[in-house]
Amino acid sequence: MQVGIDLVKITRVEEFVNKFGDRALKKFLSLDEILLAKNSSTIAGFWASKEAVSKALGTGIGKKCSFFDIKIKKEHGGKPYFLLSKKLVEEFEISSTSLSITHDGEYAVAVCVIETANSIKRDLSF
């Protein structure tokens, strides 16, 4: 099991979007995600989610895992979840995922858990 977490200041995302408009959103969100993201808090939560997922994978956002390898979705009740590109699912042998996003004041926080077939087993004793 891998866990990833990320914290984003909502005003930082607002400034980015105000400066670059829709081009800013298209740098890290798919069209479906843009339609889901109704305000700056949600946009910041999506950014934090993608960063948290990439951290759980141990890659960060870059060549191995881009923003577009991760898609944030919502269930009918609003609960967030994410999908990964086929290449990531196969490479990391992902069997299960979970995502939680929260907002408080100026911040959005996302935590994700990824279960893989090749999770590192560590000796927990000393």
Buried (B, 14 or more C-beta within 10 A) or exposed (E): EBEBBBEBBBEBBBEBBEEEEEEBBEEBBBEEBBEBBEEBBBBBBBBBBBBBBBBBBEBEBEEBBBBEBBBBEEEEEEEBBBEBBEEBBEBBEBEEBBBBBEBEEEBBBBBBBBBBEEEEEEEEEE
